[in-house]
Amino acid sequence: IVFHMFVLNPNIQIQLTYIPHSNARIWIIDDVVDNFHEMLDYCFNKAYFNPIGAEGTLFPGVRDEMPKPYYQLISALFNRLAMHSQGRLFKRYQLGKSWLSKVTVLPENLEIVQTMPHFDSLSENHMAAVHYLNENHLGGTHFYRYKGSSKIHLSHDDKDTILKMVEQVKQSADERRGYINDSDALFEKVFSVDAKPNRLILYAGNIMHSASITSVVDFDKSS
C-alpha cells in the first residue's frame, strides 16, 4: 500500500474546555486532517484488523495500528498546539501507539470489567486521544468519576481505591449490562464530548472515560 501524507489542516479549530468543578482539561480540535477523505479511504478500505485482544488490551473490538503518516500528522498537530497560549505541555512529547479501533463485541458479550469506564494510565504526564471518523449518532466520549473517590484524576497512590472499585464492579455483575453510557450506582458521568467527523480530543489518560456506544452501532465484524 502506498500512503499519501496525511496533511494537517492549516485552519484547525482549537477549543480548550474543562470538566466542570475540576482542573481537568479537554482539548477539542476540529477539522484536523486536510485530506480527510484519504484517511477515510485508508480506514474503511485498506486497514487490516487483527483479532480481538491481539494488541493486549481489553478494547471490545478489532484494531489495526495506524500507518507512519498518521504519526507524522499527530506530531504536526502537537507542534501547532505548542503555540497555543495554554499549550506548554505539547512542547515536549513522545508518541505512543495510535490504533484504528472498531467496536465489535455485542453488549451482552462483554466481560464484566468492560462494562465500566476505564483509564489508560496512572501517570500525570500521559495523555490520551480519540480521533472520530463517524457522526455523533454513533456516540462520542463520556468522562466519569468513581463515586468512592472525590477525585477526577487517578494516580499510583489510588491503587487501593482502584482495587475496591473493580471489586465492587464484579460484585454488581448481575446489575451491569452492556456498555456504560450514563451515571450508575458506582460511577458519575461528569462530562461528555460528541463525536464529529475529523474531530480529535485530547485529555489526561488517568481520567476515567468510556466510548458512548449508542443503539445504532453496527457490531458486524466484516464491515
TORVEX-652746 format. One line per field, with one value per residue (C-alpha): residue number from 1; x, y, z. Coordinates in steps of 0.05 Angstrom, whole numbers. Layout:
N
n = c(NUM / ...);
xx = c(X / ...);
yy = c(Y / ...);
zz = c(Z / ...);
//
This chain:
223
n = c(1 / 2 / 3 / 4 / 5 / 6 / 7 / 8 / 9 / 10 / 11 / 12 / 13 / 14 / 15 / 16 / 17 / 18 / 19 / 20 / 21 / 22 / 23 / 24 / 25 / 26 / 27 / 28 / 29 / 30 / 31 / 32 / 33 / 34 / 35 / 36 / 37 / 38 / 39 / 40 / 41 / 42 / 43 / 44 / 45 / 46 / 47 / 48 / 49 / 50 / 51 / 52 / 53 / 54 / 55 / 56 / 57 / 58 / 59 / 60 / 61 / 62 / 63 / 64 / 65 / 66 / 67 / 68 / 69 / 70 / 71 / 72 / 73 / 74 / 75 / 76 / 77 / 78 / 79 / 80 / 81 / 82 / 83 / 84 / 85 / 86 / 87 / 88 / 89 / 90 / 91 / 92 / 93 / 94 / 95 / 96 / 97 / 98 / 99 / 100 / 101 / 102 / 103 / 104 / 105 / 106 / 107 / 108 / 109 / 110 / 111 / 112 / 113 / 114 / 115 / 116 / 117 / 118 / 119 / 120 / 121 / 122 / 123 / 124 / 125 / 126 / 127 / 128 / 129 / 130 / 131 / 132 / 133 / 134 / 135 / 136 / 137 / 138 / 139 / 140 / 141 / 142 / 143 / 144 / 145 / 146 / 147 / 148 / 149 / 150 / 151 / 152 / 153 / 154 / 155 / 156 / 157 / 158 / 159 / 160 / 161 / 162 / 163 / 164 / 165 / 166 / 167 / 168 / 169 / 170 / 171 / 172 / 173 / 174 / 175 / 176 / 177 / 178 / 179 / 180 / 181 / 182 / 183 / 184 / 185 / 186 / 187 / 188 / 189 / 190 / 191 / 192 / 193 / 194 / 195 / 196 / 197 / 198 / 199 / 200 / 201 / 202 / 203 / 204 / 205 / 206 / 207 / 208 / 209 / 210 / 211 / 212 / 213 / 214 / 215 / 216 / 217 / 218 / 219 / 220 / 221 / 222 / 223);
xx = c(0 / 26 / 6 / -4 / 17 / -39 / -36 / -53 / -108 / -79 / -148 / -158 / -207 / -179 / -223 / -198 / -250 / -252 / -291 / -337 / -313 / -243 / -178 / -183 / -171 / -204 / -174 / -224 / -194 / -240 / -223 / -156 / -138 / -138 / -146 / -196 / -225 / -158 / -156 / -227 / -207 / -149 / -190 / -250 / -217 / -144 / -135 / -121 / -157 / -125 / -167 / -199 / -147 / -87 / -55 / -61 / -116 / -188 / -214 / -281 / -267 / -215 / -155 / -100 / -41 / -45 / 10 / 71 / 40 / -12 / 42 / 73 / 5 / -2 / 69 / 50 / -14 / 26 / 74 / 15 / -16 / 50 / 39 / -26 / -24 / -41 / -2 / 63 / 55 / 59 / 129 / 158 / 123 / 134 / 81 / 51 / 12 / -43 / -97 / -152 / -207 / -275 / -323 / -348 / -366 / -441 / -464 / -488 / -419 / -377 / -332 / -354 / -294 / -313 / -380 / -344 / -305 / -230 / -166 / -106 / -51 / -37 / 17 / 4 / 40 / 5 / -47 / -98 / -132 / -192 / -199 / -270 / -287 / -362 / -422 / -446 / -505 / -452 / -434 / -374 / -335 / -361 / -318 / -332 / -315 / -316 / -365 / -318 / -269 / -275 / -220 / -226 / -153 / -127 / -54 / -8 / -29 / -100 / -86 / -127 / -185 / -179 / -178 / -241 / -274 / -261 / -284 / -349 / -360 / -350 / -398 / -451 / -444 / -518 / -538 / -488 / -510 / -474 / -434 / -437 / -470 / -492 / -484 / -499 / -492 / -415 / -397 / -419 / -417 / -385 / -373 / -385 / -357 / -398 / -367 / -358 / -322 / -249 / -253 / -197 / -199 / -140 / -145 / -106 / -102 / -115 / -186 / -238 / -274 / -314 / -337 / -411 / -437 / -506 / -560 / -545 / -474 / -462 / -424 / -413 / -340 / -339 / -354);
yy = c(0 / 69 / 120 / 193 / 241 / 258 / 334 / 377 / 426 / 497 / 520 / 472 / 496 / 491 / 492 / 483 / 466 / 437 / 383 / 421 / 432 / 407 / 428 / 371 / 398 / 371 / 395 / 392 / 401 / 402 / 395 / 362 / 329 / 370 / 308 / 273 / 233 / 198 / 179 / 151 / 112 / 81 / 65 / 35 / 2 / -13 / -25 / -97 / -111 / -161 / -208 / -181 / -174 / -184 / -119 / -140 / -93 / -101 / -60 / -92 / -99 / -103 / -58 / -41 / 5 / 69 / 79 / 123 / 184 / 187 / 193 / 249 / 283 / 279 / 307 / 366 / 376 / 376 / 427 / 470 / 462 / 481 / 551 / 557 / 602 / 541 / 490 / 487 / 412 / 399 / 428 / 361 / 297 / 224 / 190 / 124 / 76 / 101 / 49 / 47 / 17 / -14 / -36 / -105 / -140 / -144 / -112 / -178 / -210 / -160 / -183 / -151 / -103 / -79 / -53 / 1 / 64 / 55 / 95 / 90 / 107 / 127 / 177 / 251 / 264 / 213 / 240 / 201 / 220 / 199 / 218 / 209 / 184 / 180 / 225 / 237 / 188 / 135 / 166 / 204 / 200 / 203 / 221 / 192 / 198 / 136 / 152 / 121 / 178 / 254 / 258 / 261 / 241 / 174 / 161 / 107 / 129 / 107 / 32 / 12 / 54 / 22 / -48 / -31 / -2 / -64 / -110 / -70 / -76 / -151 / -157 / -118 / -161 / -180 / -107 / -88 / -98 / -75 / -12 / 44 / 107 / 145 / 151 / 89 / 65 / 66 / 119 / 191 / 217 / 286 / 308 / 286 / 304 / 288 / 252 / 291 / 271 / 295 / 317 / 298 / 304 / 302 / 290 / 263 / 187 / 179 / 206 / 151 / 150 / 107 / 110 / 126 / 64 / 80 / 33 / 46 / 20 / -36 / -92 / -131 / -152 / -154 / -81);
zz = c(0 / -18 / 35 / 19 / 72 / 119 / 119 / 180 / 162 / 170 / 193 / 251 / 304 / 375 / 436 / 507 / 559 / 629 / 663 / 710 / 781 / 765 / 732 / 682 / 612 / 549 / 483 / 426 / 356 / 296 / 222 / 238 / 173 / 109 / 64 / 110 / 52 / 42 / 116 / 110 / 48 / 87 / 149 / 113 / 53 / 67 / 142 / 165 / 231 / 279 / 323 / 386 / 441 / 396 / 419 / 492 / 516 / 537 / 478 / 458 / 384 / 329 / 317 / 269 / 282 / 242 / 189 / 197 / 161 / 217 / 270 / 229 / 227 / 303 / 312 / 267 / 309 / 374 / 345 / 328 / 397 / 428 / 401 / 439 / 500 / 544 / 503 / 540 / 554 / 479 / 473 / 496 / 478 / 460 / 418 / 440 / 396 / 351 / 338 / 288 / 331 / 314 / 368 / 350 / 416 / 428 / 493 / 521 / 508 / 547 / 604 / 669 / 671 / 602 / 629 / 670 / 648 / 643 / 649 / 602 / 652 / 724 / 702 / 710 / 644 / 600 / 551 / 511 / 446 / 405 / 332 / 309 / 239 / 248 / 261 / 332 / 324 / 336 / 403 / 430 / 495 / 566 / 627 / 696 / 769 / 813 / 869 / 920 / 909 / 905 / 851 / 776 / 764 / 788 / 807 / 833 / 903 / 888 / 878 / 939 / 913 / 844 / 873 / 913 / 851 / 809 / 865 / 871 / 796 / 799 / 858 / 820 / 758 / 758 / 753 / 700 / 628 / 565 / 553 / 605 / 577 / 638 / 713 / 754 / 826 / 822 / 771 / 759 / 688 / 694 / 622 / 550 / 482 / 420 / 362 / 298 / 234 / 236 / 308 / 356 / 431 / 480 / 554 / 613 / 608 / 683 / 678 / 675 / 608 / 561 / 490 / 482 / 447 / 421 / 397 / 324 / 327 / 276 / 311 / 247 / 246 / 170 / 156);
//
